[in-house]
Amino acid sequence: MTTYQKANAVPGSTQEAMKVKYTAKTHTSGGRRGGVSGSDDGRLDVKFSAPGVPGTGTNPEQLFAAGWSPVSLVPWGLWPTG
């Protein structure tokens, strides 16, 4: 928690008690046309292609949507449990 966050945290709030549990690290080179990105643990390895043009990779918008879609399921209780 930064100094600003500490100074502005509401006593007893979850913000005050939060601790970082996981940090993801990736390396990306190139851009949306022929770029690549991978995680430091090797579990993510993608090639990029621009939307609407021929290519073998995903476009950054698809990757963003795939990353955020599981997070949006949590408030509705749709998170898989098994």
PyMOL Python script that loads the backbone (N, CA, C, O; Angstrom):
from pymol import cmd

cmd.read_pdbstr("""\
ATOM      1  N   MET A   1       0.851  -1.172   0.000  1.00  0.00           N
ATOM      2  CA  MET A   1       0.000   0.000   0.000  1.00  0.00           C
ATOM      3  C   MET A   1       0.899   1.238   0.000  1.00  0.00           C
ATOM      4  O   MET A   1       1.847   1.334   0.780  1.00  0.00           O
ATOM      5  N   THR A   2       0.586   2.170  -0.879  1.00  0.00           N
ATOM      6  CA  THR A   2       1.390   3.386  -0.964  1.00  0.00           C
ATOM      7  C   THR A   2       1.105   4.302   0.219  1.00  0.00           C
ATOM      8  O   THR A   2       0.142   4.090   0.956  1.00  0.00           O
ATOM      9  N   THR A   3       1.939   5.314   0.398  1.00  0.00           N
ATOM     10  CA  THR A   3       1.733   6.289   1.469  1.00  0.00           C
ATOM     11  C   THR A   3       0.389   6.985   1.289  1.00  0.00           C
ATOM     12  O   THR A   3      -0.331   7.208   2.262  1.00  0.00           O
ATOM     13  N   TYR A   4       0.044   7.332   0.035  1.00  0.00           N
ATOM     14  CA  TYR A   4      -1.239   7.977  -0.245  1.00  0.00           C
ATOM     15  C   TYR A   4      -2.393   7.066   0.163  1.00  0.00           C
ATOM     16  O   TYR A   4      -3.354   7.516   0.787  1.00  0.00           O
ATOM     17  N   GLN A   5      -2.297   5.789  -0.190  1.00  0.00           N
ATOM     18  CA  GLN A   5      -3.365   4.855   0.152  1.00  0.00           C
ATOM     19  C   GLN A   5      -3.493   4.699   1.660  1.00  0.00           C
ATOM     20  O   GLN A   5      -4.605   4.633   2.184  1.00  0.00           O
ATOM     21  N   LYS A   6      -2.361   4.640   2.366  1.00  0.00           N
ATOM     22  CA  LYS A   6      -2.403   4.523   3.823  1.00  0.00           C
ATOM     23  C   LYS A   6      -3.064   5.738   4.446  1.00  0.00           C
ATOM     24  O   LYS A   6      -3.861   5.607   5.375  1.00  0.00           O
ATOM     25  N   ALA A   7      -2.739   6.919   3.940  1.00  0.00           N
ATOM     26  CA  ALA A   7      -3.288   8.151   4.498  1.00  0.00           C
ATOM     27  C   ALA A   7      -4.780   8.285   4.228  1.00  0.00           C
ATOM     28  O   ALA A   7      -5.488   8.940   4.993  1.00  0.00           O
ATOM     29  N   ASN A   8      -5.268   7.675   3.155  1.00  0.00           N
ATOM     30  CA  ASN A   8      -6.663   7.832   2.770  1.00  0.00           C
ATOM     31  C   ASN A   8      -7.512   6.590   3.005  1.00  0.00           C
ATOM     32  O   ASN A   8      -8.686   6.574   2.634  1.00  0.00           O
ATOM     33  N   ALA A   9      -6.958   5.567   3.603  1.00  0.00           N
ATOM     34  CA  ALA A   9      -7.717   4.347   3.864  1.00  0.00           C
ATOM     35  C   ALA A   9      -8.713   4.583   4.993  1.00  0.00           C
ATOM     36  O   ALA A   9      -8.410   5.250   5.982  1.00  0.00           O
ATOM     37  N   VAL A  10      -9.891   4.029   4.825  1.00  0.00           N
ATOM     38  CA  VAL A  10     -10.914   4.124   5.858  1.00  0.00           C
ATOM     39  C   VAL A  10     -10.619   3.037   6.888  1.00  0.00           C
ATOM     40  O   VAL A  10     -10.501   1.867   6.524  1.00  0.00           O
ATOM     41  N   PRO A  11     -10.496   3.401   8.181  1.00  0.00           N
ATOM     42  CA  PRO A  11     -10.217   2.391   9.203  1.00  0.00           C
ATOM     43  C   PRO A  11     -11.248   1.262   9.159  1.00  0.00           C
ATOM     44  O   PRO A  11     -12.454   1.506   9.106  1.00  0.00           O
ATOM     45  N   GLY A  12     -10.757   0.036   9.182  1.00  0.00           N
ATOM     46  CA  GLY A  12     -11.628  -1.135   9.157  1.00  0.00           C
ATOM     47  C   GLY A  12     -12.085  -1.544   7.767  1.00  0.00           C
ATOM     48  O   GLY A  12     -12.808  -2.531   7.626  1.00  0.00           O
ATOM     49  N   SER A  13     -11.680  -0.810   6.737  1.00  0.00           N
ATOM     50  CA  SER A  13     -12.096  -1.155   5.379  1.00  0.00           C
ATOM     51  C   SER A  13     -11.225  -2.280   4.838  1.00  0.00           C
ATOM     52  O   SER A  13     -10.156  -2.569   5.376  1.00  0.00           O
ATOM     53  N   THR A  14     -11.694  -2.908   3.771  1.00  0.00           N
ATOM     54  CA  THR A  14     -10.899  -3.968   3.155  1.00  0.00           C
ATOM     55  C   THR A  14      -9.644  -3.401   2.514  1.00  0.00           C
ATOM     56  O   THR A  14      -8.635  -4.097   2.397  1.00  0.00           O
ATOM     57  N   GLN A  15      -9.701  -2.135   2.094  1.00  0.00           N
ATOM     58  CA  GLN A  15      -8.521  -1.511   1.488  1.00  0.00           C
ATOM     59  C   GLN A  15      -7.364  -1.505   2.474  1.00  0.00           C
ATOM     60  O   GLN A  15      -6.211  -1.703   2.091  1.00  0.00           O
ATOM     61  N   GLU A  16      -7.670  -1.282   3.721  1.00  0.00           N
ATOM     62  CA  GLU A  16      -6.636  -1.219   4.742  1.00  0.00           C
ATOM     63  C   GLU A  16      -5.973  -2.581   4.950  1.00  0.00           C
ATOM     64  O   GLU A  16      -4.788  -2.648   5.277  1.00  0.00           O
ATOM     65  N   ALA A  17      -6.731  -3.670   4.763  1.00  0.00           N
ATOM     66  CA  ALA A  17      -6.222  -5.003   5.055  1.00  0.00           C
ATOM     67  C   ALA A  17      -5.708  -5.756   3.829  1.00  0.00           C
ATOM     68  O   ALA A  17      -5.215  -6.875   3.970  1.00  0.00           O
ATOM     69  N   MET A  18      -5.809  -5.177   2.636  1.00  0.00           N
ATOM     70  CA  MET A  18      -5.406  -5.887   1.426  1.00  0.00           C
ATOM     71  C   MET A  18      -3.905  -6.096   1.353  1.00  0.00           C
ATOM     72  O   MET A  18      -3.113  -5.222   1.706  1.00  0.00           O
ATOM     73  N   LYS A  19      -3.540  -7.273   0.888  1.00  0.00           N
ATOM     74  CA  LYS A  19      -2.142  -7.604   0.650  1.00  0.00           C
ATOM     75  C   LYS A  19      -2.040  -8.228  -0.732  1.00  0.00           C
ATOM     76  O   LYS A  19      -2.938  -8.957  -1.154  1.00  0.00           O
ATOM     77  N   VAL A  20      -0.964  -7.951  -1.431  1.00  0.00           N
ATOM     78  CA  VAL A  20      -0.757  -8.524  -2.755  1.00  0.00           C
ATOM     79  C   VAL A  20      -0.513 -10.016  -2.599  1.00  0.00           C
ATOM     80  O   VAL A  20       0.370 -10.438  -1.852  1.00  0.00           O
ATOM     81  N   LYS A  21      -1.306 -10.815  -3.314  1.00  0.00           N
ATOM     82  CA  LYS A  21      -1.158 -12.269  -3.247  1.00  0.00           C
ATOM     83  C   LYS A  21      -0.518 -12.843  -4.492  1.00  0.00           C
ATOM     84  O   LYS A  21       0.034 -13.943  -4.466  1.00  0.00           O
ATOM     85  N   TYR A  22      -0.593 -12.098  -5.583  1.00  0.00           N
ATOM     86  CA  TYR A  22      -0.075 -12.627  -6.842  1.00  0.00           C
ATOM     87  C   TYR A  22       0.269 -11.465  -7.763  1.00  0.00           C
ATOM     88  O   TYR A  22      -0.472 -10.485  -7.839  1.00  0.00           O
ATOM     89  N   THR A  23       1.364 -11.572  -8.441  1.00  0.00           N
ATOM     90  CA  THR A  23       1.752 -10.586  -9.437  1.00  0.00           C
ATOM     91  C   THR A  23       2.104 -11.326 -10.722  1.00  0.00           C
ATOM     92  O   THR A  23       2.952 -12.218 -10.721  1.00  0.00           O
ATOM     93  N   ALA A  24       1.455 -10.954 -11.804  1.00  0.00           N
ATOM     94  CA  ALA A  24       1.731 -11.565 -13.103  1.00  0.00           C
ATOM     95  C   ALA A  24       2.770 -10.734 -13.839  1.00  0.00           C
ATOM     96  O   ALA A  24       2.749  -9.504 -13.786  1.00  0.00           O
ATOM     97  N   LYS A  25       3.674 -11.413 -14.523  1.00  0.00           N
ATOM     98  CA  LYS A  25       4.705 -10.725 -15.298  1.00  0.00           C
ATOM     99  C   LYS A  25       4.707 -11.276 -16.714  1.00  0.00           C
ATOM    100  O   LYS A  25       4.731 -12.489 -16.923  1.00  0.00           O
ATOM    101  N   THR A  26       4.682 -10.359 -17.697  1.00  0.00           N
ATOM    102  CA  THR A  26       4.737 -10.757 -19.097  1.00  0.00           C
ATOM    103  C   THR A  26       5.751  -9.901 -19.837  1.00  0.00           C
ATOM    104  O   THR A  26       6.150  -8.835 -19.370  1.00  0.00           O
ATOM    105  N   HIS A  27       6.152 -10.385 -20.986  1.00  0.00           N
ATOM    106  CA  HIS A  27       7.025  -9.621 -21.868  1.00  0.00           C
ATOM    107  C   HIS A  27       6.370  -9.594 -23.240  1.00  0.00           C
ATOM    108  O   HIS A  27       5.968 -10.631 -23.766  1.00  0.00           O
ATOM    109  N   THR A  28       6.265  -8.411 -23.811  1.00  0.00           N
ATOM    110  CA  THR A  28       5.649  -8.247 -25.120  1.00  0.00           C
ATOM    111  C   THR A  28       6.622  -7.538 -26.043  1.00  0.00           C
ATOM    112  O   THR A  28       7.279  -6.574 -25.652  1.00  0.00           O
ATOM    113  N   SER A  29       6.708  -8.023 -27.262  1.00  0.00           N
ATOM    114  CA  SER A  29       7.513  -7.337 -28.271  1.00  0.00           C
ATOM    115  C   SER A  29       6.684  -7.223 -29.539  1.00  0.00           C
ATOM    116  O   SER A  29       5.857  -8.085 -29.837  1.00  0.00           O
ATOM    117  N   GLY A  30       6.915  -6.159 -30.271  1.00  0.00           N
ATOM    118  CA  GLY A  30       6.119  -5.923 -31.459  1.00  0.00           C
ATOM    119  C   GLY A  30       4.793  -5.299 -31.087  1.00  0.00           C
ATOM    120  O   GLY A  30       4.573  -4.917 -29.938  1.00  0.00           O
ATOM    121  N   GLY A  31       3.929  -5.199 -32.046  1.00  0.00           N
ATOM    122  CA  GLY A  31       2.630  -4.587 -31.822  1.00  0.00           C
ATOM    123  C   GLY A  31       1.514  -5.521 -32.204  1.00  0.00           C
ATOM    124  O   GLY A  31       1.666  -6.743 -32.211  1.00  0.00           O
ATOM    125  N   ARG A  32       0.396  -4.923 -32.520  1.00  0.00           N
ATOM    126  CA  ARG A  32      -0.791  -5.718 -32.826  1.00  0.00           C
ATOM    127  C   ARG A  32      -0.696  -6.442 -34.161  1.00  0.00           C
ATOM    128  O   ARG A  32      -1.537  -7.294 -34.448  1.00  0.00           O
ATOM    129  N   ARG A  33       0.283  -6.140 -34.971  1.00  0.00           N
ATOM    130  CA  ARG A  33       0.470  -6.845 -36.254  1.00  0.00           C
ATOM    131  C   ARG A  33       1.767  -7.636 -36.193  1.00  0.00           C
ATOM    132  O   ARG A  33       2.829  -7.135 -36.563  1.00  0.00           O
ATOM    133  N   GLY A  34       1.676  -8.860 -35.730  1.00  0.00           N
ATOM    134  CA  GLY A  34       2.843  -9.730 -35.694  1.00  0.00           C
ATOM    135  C   GLY A  34       3.615  -9.724 -34.395  1.00  0.00           C
ATOM    136  O   GLY A  34       4.671 -10.349 -34.304  1.00  0.00           O
ATOM    137  N   GLY A  35       3.113  -9.030 -33.383  1.00  0.00           N
ATOM    138  CA  GLY A  35       3.787  -9.024 -32.088  1.00  0.00           C
ATOM    139  C   GLY A  35       3.562 -10.321 -31.335  1.00  0.00           C
ATOM    140  O   GLY A  35       2.727 -11.138 -31.723  1.00  0.00           O
ATOM    141  N   VAL A  36       4.304 -10.507 -30.269  1.00  0.00           N
ATOM    142  CA  VAL A  36       4.166 -11.693 -29.423  1.00  0.00           C
ATOM    143  C   VAL A  36       4.195 -11.269 -27.959  1.00  0.00           C
ATOM    144  O   VAL A  36       4.751 -10.228 -27.612  1.00  0.00           O
ATOM    145  N   SER A  37       3.593 -12.084 -27.117  1.00  0.00           N
ATOM    146  CA  SER A  37       3.597 -11.833 -25.682  1.00  0.00           C
ATOM    147  C   SER A  37       3.648 -13.170 -24.960  1.00  0.00           C
ATOM    148  O   SER A  37       3.033 -14.144 -25.393  1.00  0.00           O
ATOM    149  N   GLY A  38       4.376 -13.209 -23.872  1.00  0.00           N
ATOM    150  CA  GLY A  38       4.474 -14.432 -23.084  1.00  0.00           C
ATOM    151  C   GLY A  38       4.681 -14.122 -21.619  1.00  0.00           C
ATOM    152  O   GLY A  38       5.212 -13.069 -21.266  1.00  0.00           O
ATOM    153  N   SER A  39       4.264 -15.030 -20.778  1.00  0.00           N
ATOM    154  CA  SER A  39       4.428 -14.848 -19.333  1.00  0.00           C
ATOM    155  C   SER A  39       5.753 -15.449 -18.874  1.00  0.00           C
ATOM    156  O   SER A  39       6.320 -16.319 -19.534  1.00  0.00           O
ATOM    157  N   ASP A  40       6.229 -14.972 -17.738  1.00  0.00           N
ATOM    158  CA  ASP A  40       7.506 -15.450 -17.233  1.00  0.00           C
ATOM    159  C   ASP A  40       7.460 -16.912 -16.798  1.00  0.00           C
ATOM    160  O   ASP A  40       8.500 -17.567 -16.722  1.00  0.00           O
ATOM    161  N   ASP A  41       6.248 -17.435 -16.506  1.00  0.00           N
ATOM    162  CA  ASP A  41       6.144 -18.844 -16.119  1.00  0.00           C
ATOM    163  C   ASP A  41       5.870 -19.766 -17.314  1.00  0.00           C
ATOM    164  O   ASP A  41       5.766 -20.982 -17.148  1.00  0.00           O
ATOM    165  N   GLY A  42       5.753 -19.188 -18.520  1.00  0.00           N
ATOM    166  CA  GLY A  42       5.553 -19.989 -19.724  1.00  0.00           C
ATOM    167  C   GLY A  42       4.127 -20.432 -19.991  1.00  0.00           C
ATOM    168  O   GLY A  42       3.882 -21.144 -20.966  1.00  0.00           O
ATOM    169  N   ARG A  43       3.180 -20.032 -19.153  1.00  0.00           N
ATOM    170  CA  ARG A  43       1.807 -20.480 -19.328  1.00  0.00           C
ATOM    171  C   ARG A  43       1.043 -19.670 -20.367  1.00  0.00           C
ATOM    172  O   ARG A  43       0.001 -20.110 -20.854  1.00  0.00           O
ATOM    173  N   LEU A  44       1.552 -18.488 -20.709  1.00  0.00           N
ATOM    174  CA  LEU A  44       0.934 -17.662 -21.741  1.00  0.00           C
ATOM    175  C   LEU A  44       1.940 -17.445 -22.854  1.00  0.00           C
ATOM    176  O   LEU A  44       3.067 -17.012 -22.616  1.00  0.00           O
ATOM    177  N   ASP A  45       1.522 -17.748 -24.063  1.00  0.00           N
ATOM    178  CA  ASP A  45       2.383 -17.571 -25.225  1.00  0.00           C
ATOM    179  C   ASP A  45       1.468 -17.268 -26.411  1.00  0.00           C
ATOM    180  O   ASP A  45       0.888 -18.185 -26.992  1.00  0.00           O
ATOM    181  N   VAL A  46       1.333 -15.989 -26.777  1.00  0.00           N
ATOM    182  CA  VAL A  46       0.399 -15.613 -27.826  1.00  0.00           C
ATOM    183  C   VAL A  46       1.067 -14.782 -28.910  1.00  0.00           C
ATOM    184  O   VAL A  46       2.037 -14.063 -28.672  1.00  0.00           O
ATOM    185  N   LYS A  47       0.508 -14.907 -30.112  1.00  0.00           N
ATOM    186  CA  LYS A  47       0.892 -14.071 -31.248  1.00  0.00           C
ATOM    187  C   LYS A  47      -0.266 -13.113 -31.489  1.00  0.00           C
ATOM    188  O   LYS A  47      -1.427 -13.479 -31.310  1.00  0.00           O
ATOM    189  N   PHE A  48       0.050 -11.887 -31.896  1.00  0.00           N
ATOM    190  CA  PHE A  48      -0.981 -10.896 -32.146  1.00  0.00           C
ATOM    191  C   PHE A  48      -1.223 -10.690 -33.632  1.00  0.00           C
ATOM    192  O   PHE A  48      -0.302 -10.758 -34.446  1.00  0.00           O
ATOM    193  N   SER A  49      -2.473 -10.437 -33.964  1.00  0.00           N
ATOM    194  CA  SER A  49      -2.895 -10.026 -35.304  1.00  0.00           C
ATOM    195  C   SER A  49      -3.890  -8.895 -35.110  1.00  0.00           C
ATOM    196  O   SER A  49      -4.642  -8.885 -34.135  1.00  0.00           O
ATOM    197  N   ALA A  50      -3.898  -7.953 -36.027  1.00  0.00           N
ATOM    198  CA  ALA A  50      -4.855  -6.851 -35.948  1.00  0.00           C
ATOM    199  C   ALA A  50      -6.253  -7.366 -36.257  1.00  0.00           C
ATOM    200  O   ALA A  50      -6.402  -8.299 -37.047  1.00  0.00           O
ATOM    201  N   PRO A  51      -7.278  -6.779 -35.653  1.00  0.00           N
ATOM    202  CA  PRO A  51      -8.642  -7.213 -35.945  1.00  0.00           C
ATOM    203  C   PRO A  51      -9.025  -6.908 -37.398  1.00  0.00           C
ATOM    204  O   PRO A  51      -8.669  -5.863 -37.943  1.00  0.00           O
ATOM    205  N   GLY A  52      -9.750  -7.832 -38.003  1.00  0.00           N
ATOM    206  CA  GLY A  52     -10.268  -7.622 -39.339  1.00  0.00           C
ATOM    207  C   GLY A  52      -9.293  -7.862 -40.478  1.00  0.00           C
ATOM    208  O   GLY A  52      -9.633  -7.641 -41.640  1.00  0.00           O
ATOM    209  N   VAL A  53      -8.087  -8.310 -40.163  1.00  0.00           N
ATOM    210  CA  VAL A  53      -7.123  -8.610 -41.225  1.00  0.00           C
ATOM    211  C   VAL A  53      -6.661 -10.050 -41.070  1.00  0.00           C
ATOM    212  O   VAL A  53      -6.699 -10.591 -39.964  1.00  0.00           O
ATOM    213  N   PRO A  54      -6.225 -10.683 -42.154  1.00  0.00           N
ATOM    214  CA  PRO A  54      -5.750 -12.060 -42.042  1.00  0.00           C
ATOM    215  C   PRO A  54      -4.558 -12.161 -41.082  1.00  0.00           C
ATOM    216  O   PRO A  54      -3.719 -11.263 -41.014  1.00  0.00           O
ATOM    217  N   GLY A  55      -4.506 -13.236 -40.368  1.00  0.00           N
ATOM    218  CA  GLY A  55      -3.405 -13.474 -39.448  1.00  0.00           C
ATOM    219  C   GLY A  55      -3.664 -14.706 -38.621  1.00  0.00           C
ATOM    220  O   GLY A  55      -4.795 -15.187 -38.557  1.00  0.00           O
ATOM    221  N   THR A  56      -2.644 -15.216 -37.994  1.00  0.00           N
ATOM    222  CA  THR A  56      -2.782 -16.447 -37.215  1.00  0.00           C
ATOM    223  C   THR A  56      -2.924 -16.191 -35.719  1.00  0.00           C
ATOM    224  O   THR A  56      -3.180 -17.122 -34.955  1.00  0.00           O
ATOM    225  N   GLY A  57      -2.764 -14.950 -35.295  1.00  0.00           N
ATOM    226  CA  GLY A  57      -2.816 -14.657 -33.867  1.00  0.00           C
ATOM    227  C   GLY A  57      -4.145 -14.080 -33.431  1.00  0.00           C
ATOM    228  O   GLY A  57      -5.046 -13.858 -34.239  1.00  0.00           O
ATOM    229  N   THR A  58      -4.245 -13.841 -32.133  1.00  0.00           N
ATOM    230  CA  THR A  58      -5.417 -13.173 -31.574  1.00  0.00           C
ATOM    231  C   THR A  58      -5.198 -11.672 -31.646  1.00  0.00           C
ATOM    232  O   THR A  58      -4.063 -11.213 -31.778  1.00  0.00           O
ATOM    233  N   ASN A  59      -6.271 -10.912 -31.561  1.00  0.00           N
ATOM    234  CA  ASN A  59      -6.065  -9.473 -31.511  1.00  0.00           C
ATOM    235  C   ASN A  59      -6.108  -9.020 -30.052  1.00  0.00           C
ATOM    236  O   ASN A  59      -6.714  -9.698 -29.222  1.00  0.00           O
ATOM    237  N   PRO A  60      -5.492  -7.913 -29.728  1.00  0.00           N
ATOM    238  CA  PRO A  60      -5.422  -7.474 -28.333  1.00  0.00           C
ATOM    239  C   PRO A  60      -6.784  -7.307 -27.670  1.00  0.00           C
ATOM    240  O   PRO A  60      -6.916  -7.524 -26.466  1.00  0.00           O
ATOM    241  N   GLU A  61      -7.798  -6.925 -28.443  1.00  0.00           N
ATOM    242  CA  GLU A  61      -9.141  -6.778 -27.876  1.00  0.00           C
ATOM    243  C   GLU A  61      -9.697  -8.121 -27.410  1.00  0.00           C
ATOM    244  O   GLU A  61     -10.359  -8.192 -26.375  1.00  0.00           O
ATOM    245  N   GLN A  62      -9.432  -9.184 -28.166  1.00  0.00           N
ATOM    246  CA  GLN A  62      -9.881 -10.519 -27.751  1.00  0.00           C
ATOM    247  C   GLN A  62      -9.170 -10.953 -26.476  1.00  0.00           C
ATOM    248  O   GLN A  62      -9.779 -11.535 -25.579  1.00  0.00           O
ATOM    249  N   LEU A  63      -7.891 -10.665 -26.410  1.00  0.00           N
ATOM    250  CA  LEU A  63      -7.119 -11.034 -25.224  1.00  0.00           C
ATOM    251  C   LEU A  63      -7.625 -10.287 -24.001  1.00  0.00           C
ATOM    252  O   LEU A  63      -7.751 -10.871 -22.925  1.00  0.00           O
ATOM    253  N   PHE A  64      -7.914  -9.002 -24.158  1.00  0.00           N
ATOM    254  CA  PHE A  64      -8.465  -8.208 -23.063  1.00  0.00           C
ATOM    255  C   PHE A  64      -9.809  -8.771 -22.611  1.00  0.00           C
ATOM    256  O   PHE A  64     -10.051  -8.919 -21.413  1.00  0.00           O
ATOM    257  N   ALA A  65     -10.685  -9.088 -23.569  1.00  0.00           N
ATOM    258  CA  ALA A  65     -11.998  -9.643 -23.237  1.00  0.00           C
ATOM    259  C   ALA A  65     -11.873 -10.980 -22.521  1.00  0.00           C
ATOM    260  O   ALA A  65     -12.603 -11.238 -21.563  1.00  0.00           O
ATOM    261  N   ALA A  66     -10.963 -11.829 -22.970  1.00  0.00           N
ATOM    262  CA  ALA A  66     -10.772 -13.142 -22.342  1.00  0.00           C
ATOM    263  C   ALA A  66     -10.244 -12.991 -20.922  1.00  0.00           C
ATOM    264  O   ALA A  66     -10.609 -13.770 -20.042  1.00  0.00           O
ATOM    265  N   GLY A  67      -9.399 -12.009 -20.691  1.00  0.00           N
ATOM    266  CA  GLY A  67      -8.844 -11.800 -19.355  1.00  0.00           C
ATOM    267  C   GLY A  67      -9.857 -11.256 -18.359  1.00  0.00           C
ATOM    268  O   GLY A  67      -9.819 -11.605 -17.179  1.00  0.00           O
ATOM    269  N   TRP A  68     -10.761 -10.404 -18.825  1.00  0.00           N
ATOM    270  CA  TRP A  68     -11.731  -9.782 -17.923  1.00  0.00           C
ATOM    271  C   TRP A  68     -13.027 -10.567 -17.785  1.00  0.00           C
ATOM    272  O   TRP A  68     -13.749 -10.374 -16.807  1.00  0.00           O
ATOM    273  N   SER A  69     -13.344 -11.437 -18.720  1.00  0.00           N
ATOM    274  CA  SER A  69     -14.633 -12.138 -18.644  1.00  0.00           C
ATOM    275  C   SER A  69     -14.776 -13.004 -17.387  1.00  0.00           C
ATOM    276  O   SER A  69     -15.864 -13.019 -16.811  1.00  0.00           O
ATOM    277  N   PRO A  70     -13.752 -13.721 -16.928  1.00  0.00           N
ATOM    278  CA  PRO A  70     -13.931 -14.489 -15.697  1.00  0.00           C
ATOM    279  C   PRO A  70     -14.159 -13.594 -14.481  1.00  0.00           C
ATOM    280  O   PRO A  70     -14.879 -13.976 -13.558  1.00  0.00           O
ATOM    281  N   VAL A  71     -13.560 -12.421 -14.474  1.00  0.00           N
ATOM    282  CA  VAL A  71     -13.718 -11.503 -13.350  1.00  0.00           C
ATOM    283  C   VAL A  71     -15.161 -11.017 -13.267  1.00  0.00           C
ATOM    284  O   VAL A  71     -15.684 -10.824 -12.169  1.00  0.00           O
ATOM    285  N   SER A  72     -15.811 -10.816 -14.416  1.00  0.00           N
ATOM    286  CA  SER A  72     -17.185 -10.319 -14.414  1.00  0.00           C
ATOM    287  C   SER A  72     -18.180 -11.375 -13.950  1.00  0.00           C
ATOM    288  O   SER A  72     -19.318 -11.029 -13.632  1.00  0.00           O
ATOM    289  N   LEU A  73     -17.802 -12.637 -13.899  1.00  0.00           N
ATOM    290  CA  LEU A  73     -18.702 -13.697 -13.440  1.00  0.00           C
ATOM    291  C   LEU A  73     -18.819 -13.742 -11.921  1.00  0.00           C
ATOM    292  O   LEU A  73     -19.823 -14.225 -11.398  1.00  0.00           O
ATOM    293  N   VAL A  74     -17.829 -13.256 -11.217  1.00  0.00           N
ATOM    294  CA  VAL A  74     -17.794 -13.350  -9.761  1.00  0.00           C
ATOM    295  C   VAL A  74     -18.983 -12.668  -9.081  1.00  0.00           C
ATOM    296  O   VAL A  74     -19.587 -13.277  -8.199  1.00  0.00           O
ATOM    297  N   PRO A  75     -19.352 -11.423  -9.449  1.00  0.00           N
ATOM    298  CA  PRO A  75     -20.469 -10.775  -8.740  1.00  0.00           C
ATOM    299  C   PRO A  75     -21.797 -11.501  -8.855  1.00  0.00           C
ATOM    300  O   PRO A  75     -22.660 -11.343  -7.992  1.00  0.00           O
ATOM    301  N   TRP A  76     -21.978 -12.289  -9.898  1.00  0.00           N
ATOM    302  CA  TRP A  76     -23.231 -13.003 -10.091  1.00  0.00           C
ATOM    303  C   TRP A  76     -23.185 -14.432  -9.547  1.00  0.00           C
ATOM    304  O   TRP A  76     -24.134 -15.194  -9.728  1.00  0.00           O
ATOM    305  N   GLY A  77     -22.109 -14.790  -8.895  1.00  0.00           N
ATOM    306  CA  GLY A  77     -22.006 -16.128  -8.339  1.00  0.00           C
ATOM    307  C   GLY A  77     -21.852 -17.214  -9.381  1.00  0.00           C
ATOM    308  O   GLY A  77     -22.195 -18.368  -9.125  1.00  0.00           O
ATOM    309  N   LEU A  78     -21.346 -16.867 -10.545  1.00  0.00           N
ATOM    310  CA  LEU A  78     -21.215 -17.842 -11.626  1.00  0.00           C
ATOM    311  C   LEU A  78     -19.832 -18.433 -11.720  1.00  0.00           C
ATOM    312  O   LEU A  78     -19.536 -19.154 -12.672  1.00  0.00           O
ATOM    313  N   TRP A  79     -18.983 -18.151 -10.765  1.00  0.00           N
ATOM    314  CA  TRP A  79     -17.621 -18.656 -10.775  1.00  0.00           C
ATOM    315  C   TRP A  79     -17.640 -20.159 -10.587  1.00  0.00           C
ATOM    316  O   TRP A  79     -18.278 -20.642  -9.652  1.00  0.00           O
ATOM    317  N   PRO A  80     -16.963 -20.923 -11.444  1.00  0.00           N
ATOM    318  CA  PRO A  80     -16.955 -22.389 -11.301  1.00  0.00           C
ATOM    319  C   PRO A  80     -16.310 -22.809  -9.984  1.00  0.00           C
ATOM    320  O   PRO A  80     -15.302 -22.236  -9.571  1.00  0.00           O
ATOM    321  N   THR A  81     -16.884 -23.796  -9.335  1.00  0.00           N
ATOM    322  CA  THR A  81     -16.374 -24.240  -8.032  1.00  0.00           C
ATOM    323  C   THR A  81     -15.662 -25.584  -8.099  1.00  0.00           C
ATOM    324  O   THR A  81     -15.057 -25.989  -7.106  1.00  0.00           O
ATOM    325  N   GLY A  82     -15.703 -26.263  -9.175  1.00  0.00           N
ATOM    326  CA  GLY A  82     -15.118 -27.579  -9.206  1.00  0.00           C
ATOM    327  C   GLY A  82     -14.190 -27.747 -10.284  1.00  0.00           C
ATOM    328  O   GLY A  82     -13.610 -28.822 -10.438  1.00  0.00           O
TER     329      GLY A  82
END
""", "prot")
cmd.dss("prot")
cmd.show_as("cartoon", "prot")
cmd.util.cbc("prot")
cmd.orient("prot")
